[in-house]
Amino acid sequence: MYYTSCILLILIVVLAIGKKKEEENITKEKEVEEINFESKENIQLLRSENGQIEEVNLNYYLLCVVASEIPFKYEYEAIKAQTVVARTYLFNKIINSVEEQGDVCDDYRHCQAFTDIEELKVRWKNKGYTDQEIEEGINKIKRAIVETENQVITYNNEIINALFHASSPNRTENAKAIWSNIDIPYLKSVENVEDEYYENRNSCVEISYATFKSTLIDNGYILDLSKDEFLNIRINEYTESGRVKDISVGAYKIKAENLRTLFGIKSTDFKLEVNEETIKFNVLGYGHGVGLSQVGANTYAKAGSTYDEIIHHYYTDVEIVDGYDIQMKRGEI
């Protein structure tokens, strides 16, 4: 009898704990639902597929961008940092009238990646995420948007060009090393710590001799060379962060950043292997390396860093401010 009573008591306690957790989850979900998520402002989004301008709620735009740009499974503080970066990037475009049509476009090669949430849900489902995981991920991003409402990053009271990328093991890159030696004081190379789990941390691109040569010729980087001249390929110079600045092909110099975009190399942090038939790039990291590293942000968040600490780490001497006044300037442009 005593044994049976103990078992019943344990079951009651377990059920009570389970019910409490369930109630907490329901309360948390309700709190998310009760958040007034929509912004009072809309933006003009240029759709690259059809060239049409679409009016999109500002916060919905941010939701789609953040969900497209960073895994929703990342730490919450990393997602908050990405949210402030995305909002800053958007308003830098708007305030400086960068786009010829609309405020911003949906092409990641020119602006930020933007995919509608319903389409993202299908992609995530195909990757094996459950409906619950997807909804929790979306709600996480919504909370990040609301909790950082209006926050943008400035340098000397001017909104910054908040560049970001996926991964820079060891160090991020100076902006001037990538873009024509233009010094941008808040986009400096900084030390960076990243988890080694990231699937794109290491990669390899191997290109046949014939393809490599013809592509460089067709794009105007070199004239025709003999095979011996052409295979005299070497790294010519490194940047401060340790990435390749440019390579020499015979008598020609080619910027590593141009090679990255031309051949789909994930980063300019690479080592070269050249033989008679192929040119191989052994690559570390992913992206141009400038500004916030998403993998690094997630690593720092895991270690206890807050979103503002993450932002101040990657962007030198900046401030995080209320961007309401900046938004109001739109009416004056």
C-alpha positions as CSV (number, residue, x, y, z in Angstrom):
1,M,0.0,0.0,0.0
2,Y,2.8,2.4,1.0
3,Y,4.6,1.6,-2.3
4,T,1.4,2.2,-4.3
5,S,0.8,5.5,-2.6
6,C,4.4,6.7,-3.4
7,I,3.9,5.8,-7.0
8,L,0.6,7.7,-7.1
9,L,2.3,10.7,-5.4
10,I,5.1,10.8,-8.0
11,L,2.7,10.6,-10.9
12,I,0.7,13.5,-9.4
13,V,3.8,15.6,-9.1
14,V,5.0,14.7,-12.6
15,L,1.6,15.5,-14.1
16,A,1.5,18.8,-12.1
17,I,4.9,19.8,-13.4
18,G,3.9,18.9,-17.0
19,K,0.7,20.9,-16.7
20,K,2.6,23.9,-15.3
21,K,5.1,23.8,-18.2
22,E,2.2,23.4,-20.7
23,E,0.5,26.5,-19.1
24,E,3.7,28.4,-19.3
25,N,4.1,27.5,-23.0
26,I,0.5,28.6,-23.7
27,T,1.0,31.8,-21.8
28,K,4.3,32.5,-23.8
29,E,2.5,31.8,-27.1
30,K,-0.3,34.1,-26.1
31,E,2.2,36.8,-25.2
32,V,3.6,36.5,-28.7
33,E,0.2,36.6,-30.3
34,E,-0.8,39.7,-28.3
35,I,2.3,41.7,-29.6
36,N,1.2,44.5,-31.9
37,F,3.7,43.3,-34.6
38,E,2.8,45.5,-37.5
39,S,4.6,48.8,-38.0
40,K,2.7,52.0,-38.7
41,E,4.9,52.5,-41.7
42,N,5.2,50.7,-45.1
43,I,8.1,50.6,-47.5
44,Q,8.2,50.3,-51.3
45,L,9.7,47.0,-52.3
46,L,10.9,46.3,-55.8
47,R,10.2,42.8,-56.8
48,S,13.0,41.5,-59.1
49,E,10.9,38.8,-60.6
50,N,8.4,41.1,-62.3
51,G,9.9,44.6,-61.8
52,Q,6.8,45.8,-59.9
53,I,6.8,48.0,-56.8
54,E,4.9,46.4,-53.9
55,E,3.9,48.2,-50.7
56,V,5.0,46.1,-47.7
57,N,4.6,46.7,-44.0
58,L,8.0,47.6,-42.6
59,N,8.0,45.0,-39.8
60,Y,6.8,42.3,-42.2
61,Y,9.7,43.2,-44.5
62,L,12.1,42.8,-41.5
63,L,10.5,39.5,-40.6
64,C,11.1,38.1,-44.1
65,V,14.6,39.5,-44.3
66,V,15.8,38.2,-41.0
67,A,14.2,34.9,-41.6
68,S,15.9,34.7,-45.0
69,E,19.3,35.8,-43.8
70,I,19.9,34.0,-40.5
71,P,18.8,30.5,-39.3
72,F,15.9,30.9,-36.8
73,K,17.6,28.2,-34.7
74,Y,20.3,30.7,-33.8
75,E,20.5,32.2,-30.4
76,Y,18.0,34.9,-29.6
77,E,20.6,37.7,-29.0
78,A,22.2,36.9,-32.4
79,I,18.8,37.2,-34.1
80,K,18.2,40.5,-32.3
81,A,21.6,41.8,-33.5
82,Q,20.7,40.7,-37.1
83,T,17.4,42.5,-36.8
84,V,19.0,45.8,-35.8
85,V,21.5,45.3,-38.6
86,A,18.7,44.6,-41.1
87,R,16.7,47.7,-40.1
88,T,19.9,49.8,-40.3
89,Y,20.8,48.4,-43.7
90,L,17.3,49.2,-44.9
91,F,17.2,52.8,-43.7
92,N,20.7,53.5,-45.0
93,K,19.3,52.6,-48.4
94,I,16.2,54.8,-47.9
95,I,17.9,57.9,-46.4
96,N,20.6,57.9,-49.1
97,S,18.2,57.2,-51.9
98,V,20.3,54.3,-53.1
99,E,17.7,52.6,-55.2
100,E,16.4,54.0,-58.5
101,Q,13.0,52.3,-58.0
102,G,11.3,51.8,-54.6
103,D,13.0,51.9,-51.2
104,V,14.7,48.6,-51.5
105,C,14.7,45.5,-53.7
106,D,14.4,41.8,-52.9
107,D,17.6,40.6,-54.6
108,Y,20.3,39.5,-52.0
109,R,23.0,40.4,-54.5
110,H,22.0,44.1,-54.4
111,C,20.1,44.5,-51.2
112,Q,19.1,42.0,-48.5
113,A,17.6,38.6,-49.1
114,F,13.8,38.8,-49.0
115,T,11.5,35.7,-49.2
116,D,7.9,35.7,-48.2
117,I,7.2,33.8,-45.0
118,E,4.8,31.4,-46.6
119,E,7.5,30.3,-49.1
120,L,10.0,30.1,-46.3
121,K,7.7,27.8,-44.3
122,V,7.6,25.4,-47.3
123,R,11.4,25.4,-47.5
124,W,11.8,24.8,-43.7
125,K,9.2,22.0,-43.9
126,N,11.2,20.4,-46.7
127,K,14.3,20.6,-44.5
128,G,12.5,18.5,-41.8
129,Y,11.4,21.2,-39.4
130,T,8.1,20.6,-37.6
131,D,5.2,23.1,-37.7
132,Q,5.9,23.9,-34.1
133,E,9.6,24.6,-34.6
134,I,8.7,26.8,-37.6
135,E,6.1,28.8,-35.6
136,E,8.5,29.2,-32.7
137,G,11.2,30.4,-35.0
138,I,8.9,33.0,-36.6
139,N,7.7,34.2,-33.2
140,K,11.3,34.5,-32.1
141,I,12.0,36.9,-34.9
142,K,8.8,38.8,-34.3
143,R,9.8,39.3,-30.7
144,A,13.3,40.5,-31.8
145,I,11.7,43.1,-34.1
146,V,9.3,44.4,-31.5
147,E,11.9,44.4,-28.7
148,T,14.3,46.4,-30.9
149,E,11.6,48.6,-32.4
150,N,13.1,51.6,-34.3
151,Q,16.7,50.8,-33.2
152,V,19.4,51.5,-35.8
153,I,23.2,51.8,-35.8
154,T,24.9,55.2,-36.3
155,Y,28.4,56.5,-36.6
156,N,29.0,60.2,-36.0
157,N,25.2,60.6,-36.0
158,E,24.9,59.1,-39.5
159,I,23.2,55.8,-40.2
160,I,25.8,53.2,-41.2
161,N,26.1,50.8,-44.1
162,A,25.5,47.8,-41.9
163,L,27.2,45.1,-43.9
164,F,27.2,41.5,-42.7
165,H,28.1,38.0,-43.9
166,A,27.9,34.4,-42.8
167,S,31.3,33.4,-41.4
168,S,34.8,34.8,-40.8
169,P,36.8,32.3,-38.7
170,N,39.6,34.2,-36.8
171,R,39.0,37.8,-38.1
172,T,36.6,39.9,-40.1
173,E,37.8,42.0,-43.0
174,N,38.5,45.7,-43.5
175,A,36.0,47.3,-45.9
176,K,38.9,49.1,-47.7
177,A,40.5,45.8,-48.5
178,I,37.4,44.8,-50.5
179,W,36.2,48.1,-52.1
180,S,38.9,50.2,-53.8
181,N,40.8,51.2,-50.7
182,I,37.9,53.3,-49.4
183,D,38.3,53.6,-45.6
184,I,35.1,53.1,-43.7
185,P,36.0,53.8,-40.0
186,Y,33.2,51.6,-38.5
187,L,34.0,48.6,-40.8
188,K,37.4,47.6,-39.4
189,S,38.9,44.1,-39.1
190,V,38.3,42.7,-35.7
191,E,39.1,39.4,-34.0
192,N,36.4,36.8,-34.3
193,V,35.5,33.6,-32.5
194,E,33.3,31.1,-34.2
195,D,32.0,27.6,-33.4
196,E,33.6,25.0,-35.6
197,Y,30.3,23.2,-36.3
198,Y,29.3,25.5,-39.1
199,E,28.8,23.4,-42.2
200,N,30.3,26.0,-44.6
201,R,33.3,26.8,-42.5
202,N,35.5,24.8,-44.9
203,S,34.9,24.4,-48.6
204,C,36.7,23.6,-51.9
205,V,36.3,24.8,-55.4
206,E,38.1,23.0,-58.1
207,I,38.1,24.4,-61.7
208,S,39.6,22.9,-64.8
209,Y,42.5,24.7,-66.4
210,A,40.4,25.3,-69.6
211,T,37.4,26.8,-67.7
212,F,39.5,29.0,-65.5
213,K,41.5,30.4,-68.4
214,S,38.5,31.0,-70.7
215,T,36.4,32.6,-67.9
216,L,39.2,35.1,-67.1
217,I,39.7,35.9,-70.8
218,D,36.0,36.3,-71.5
219,N,35.6,38.7,-68.5
220,G,38.5,40.8,-69.5
221,Y,40.9,40.0,-66.7
222,I,43.7,38.6,-68.9
223,L,44.6,38.2,-72.5
224,D,45.5,34.8,-74.0
225,L,48.6,33.3,-72.4
226,S,50.7,30.2,-73.1
227,K,50.0,27.3,-70.7
228,D,53.3,27.8,-69.0
229,E,52.6,31.5,-68.5
230,F,49.1,30.8,-67.3
231,L,50.0,28.2,-64.8
232,N,52.4,30.6,-63.2
233,I,49.5,31.4,-60.8
234,R,50.4,32.5,-57.3
235,I,49.0,34.5,-54.4
236,N,50.5,38.0,-54.8
237,E,49.4,39.8,-51.6
238,Y,47.3,39.3,-48.4
239,T,45.1,41.7,-46.6
240,E,45.5,42.7,-42.9
241,S,43.0,40.0,-41.9
242,G,45.0,37.3,-43.6
243,R,42.7,36.9,-46.6
244,V,44.0,36.9,-50.2
245,K,44.1,40.4,-51.6
246,D,45.0,39.5,-55.2
247,I,46.7,36.8,-57.2
248,S,49.1,36.9,-60.2
249,V,48.3,35.0,-63.4
250,G,51.4,35.4,-65.6
251,A,51.9,39.2,-65.7
252,Y,48.3,40.0,-64.7
253,K,46.9,40.8,-61.2
254,I,43.4,39.8,-60.3
255,K,41.6,40.9,-57.1
256,A,40.6,37.9,-55.0
257,E,37.1,39.5,-54.4
258,N,36.6,39.4,-58.2
259,L,37.6,35.7,-58.2
260,R,35.1,35.0,-55.3
261,T,32.1,36.3,-57.3
262,L,33.3,35.0,-60.6
263,F,33.8,31.4,-59.6
264,G,31.5,31.1,-56.6
265,I,34.3,30.8,-54.1
266,K,32.8,31.2,-50.6
267,S,35.5,33.5,-49.2
268,T,38.8,35.2,-50.2
269,D,40.4,33.3,-47.2
270,F,41.8,30.6,-49.4
271,K,44.9,28.5,-50.3
272,L,45.7,27.7,-53.9
273,E,46.7,24.3,-55.4
274,V,47.7,24.5,-59.1
275,N,48.5,21.6,-61.4
276,E,48.5,20.9,-65.1
277,E,44.7,20.2,-65.3
278,T,43.0,22.1,-62.4
279,I,43.2,25.1,-60.1
280,K,41.9,24.3,-56.6
281,F,40.8,26.8,-54.0
282,N,40.7,25.5,-50.4
283,V,38.5,28.0,-48.6
284,L,37.8,29.0,-45.0
285,G,34.7,31.0,-44.1
286,Y,31.8,32.3,-46.1
287,G,31.1,35.8,-47.5
288,H,33.0,39.0,-48.0
289,G,34.0,39.1,-44.4
290,V,33.0,42.7,-43.7
291,G,30.9,43.7,-40.7
292,L,28.9,41.3,-38.6
293,S,29.6,37.6,-38.8
294,Q,26.4,35.7,-38.3
295,V,28.2,32.5,-37.1
296,G,30.4,34.7,-34.8
297,A,27.3,36.5,-33.5
298,N,25.7,33.2,-32.6
299,T,28.9,32.0,-30.9
300,Y,29.1,35.2,-28.8
301,A,25.4,34.9,-27.9
302,K,26.0,31.4,-26.7
303,A,28.7,32.7,-24.5
304,G,26.4,35.3,-22.9
305,S,26.9,38.4,-25.1
306,T,23.8,40.6,-25.6
307,Y,22.8,41.9,-29.0
308,D,24.2,45.4,-28.4
309,E,27.5,43.9,-27.2
310,I,27.6,41.9,-30.4
311,I,26.9,44.9,-32.6
312,H,29.6,47.0,-30.8
313,H,32.1,44.2,-31.3
314,Y,31.6,44.1,-35.1
315,Y,31.1,47.8,-35.8
316,T,33.8,50.1,-34.5
317,D,32.8,53.2,-32.4
318,V,29.1,53.1,-33.3
319,E,25.9,53.9,-31.3
320,I,22.6,52.1,-31.3
321,V,19.9,54.8,-31.3
322,D,16.2,55.3,-31.7
323,G,15.7,55.7,-35.5
324,Y,12.3,57.4,-35.3
325,D,13.7,60.8,-36.3
326,I,15.5,59.1,-39.2
327,Q,12.3,57.5,-40.4
328,M,10.5,60.8,-40.3
329,K,13.2,62.3,-42.7
330,R,11.7,60.1,-45.4
331,G,8.9,62.7,-45.8
332,E,11.6,65.4,-46.5
333,I,13.4,63.5,-49.2
